[in-house]
Each structure stands twice: as structure tokens, then as C-alpha cells.
Amino acid sequence: MNTATPATTPAERTGARTPEAAELIGGARERIDALDDRIIGLVQERMAVSAVIQEARISSGGRRVNLSREMEILSHYRDALGKPGTQLAMTLLELCRGRV
Ligand SMILES: O=C(O)C(=O)C[C@]1(C(=O)O)C=C[C@@H](O)C=C1
């Protein structure tokens, strides 16, 4: 297919081979888009709460990073989601406190 031409039919948009599958995929993608919007909102909320904690600790003379707490968070995500959960938690921590 010419990559400059946008996909027009449901089958092209979804990769499905039947209208029924294309319909199902279209609906499920809408749910995924809505879930992703909520996940992004929750990540932004987590970043704001994390910033409050970090500011309080730094204002009190402490450091931005608290490694023992980060170990708890990494374990939490790994226990819930398996090995890729650790990577997800590391990405979340980087979003919340920057790179260390
Ligand atoms: O719980 C804390 O003490 C925080 O500062 C929050 C947070 C986090 O985003 O989860 C951020 C930085 C710390 O290194 C540990 C955890």
C-alpha cells in the first residue's frame, strides 16, 4: 500500500479481514483510547503528589530521592505486573523525580 495514502476502510484501519472483526476492533480501540486518557491523567496526578513530597523533603533539608521508598514501589509493580512492571515503575519514577 502507498504509505502516503491514509487508510480509508475499516478493514484497512484495523487490519481485520471481516466487517464483524473490524467493528469489534473499532469499539475496543475506543475503550483503549479512553483508558489511555485516564492513565495519562493518573500519571499527571501522581507527578503532582510526588512533587509535593519532594518539595517538603528538600525544604526540610533532605534529598529529592528516597531510595528505600523507590525499592518498595519497584517491588509493588513487579509483584503486580511481573518483570515489565519494574520497567514501568522506573519510567513512572523518572517522570516524577527526573533522572538520577
Ligand atoms: O515517596 C516519596 O518519598 C517520594 O518522594 C515520591 C517518589 C515517587 O514518585 O514515588 C519520588 C521520589 C523518591 O525517590 C521516592 C518516591
The ligand as a MOL file (V3000), in Angstrom:
LIG
                    3D

  0  0  0     0  0            999 V3000
M  V30 BEGIN CTAB
M  V30 COUNTS 16 16 0 0 0
M  V30 BEGIN ATOM
M  V30 1 O 7.6150 8.7910 48.4670 0
M  V30 2 C 8.4930 9.6670 48.4030 0
M  V30 3 O 9.2460 9.8930 49.3590 0
M  V30 4 C 8.6300 10.4560 47.1870 0
M  V30 5 O 9.4410 11.3580 47.1160 0
M  V30 6 C 7.8190 10.0730 45.9930 0
M  V30 7 C 8.6340 9.2800 44.9770 0
M  V30 8 C 7.6020 8.7470 43.9410 0
M  V30 9 O 7.3540 9.4320 42.9440 0
M  V30 10 O 7.0340 7.6810 44.2150 0
M  V30 11 C 9.6040 10.1660 44.2940 0
M  V30 12 C 10.9250 10.2210 44.6540 0
M  V30 13 C 11.5020 9.3570 45.6810 0
M  V30 14 O 12.7960 8.9360 45.3550 0
M  V30 15 C 10.6140 8.2230 46.0380 0
M  V30 16 C 9.3220 8.1660 45.6590 0
M  V30 END ATOM
M  V30 BEGIN BOND
M  V30 1 2 1 2
M  V30 2 1 2 3
M  V30 3 1 2 4
M  V30 4 2 4 5
M  V30 5 1 4 6
M  V30 6 1 6 7
M  V30 7 1 7 8
M  V30 8 1 7 11
M  V30 9 1 7 16
M  V30 10 2 8 9
M  V30 11 1 8 10
M  V30 12 2 11 12
M  V30 13 1 12 13
M  V30 14 1 13 14
M  V30 15 1 13 15
M  V30 16 2 15 16
M  V30 END BOND
M  V30 END CTAB
M  END
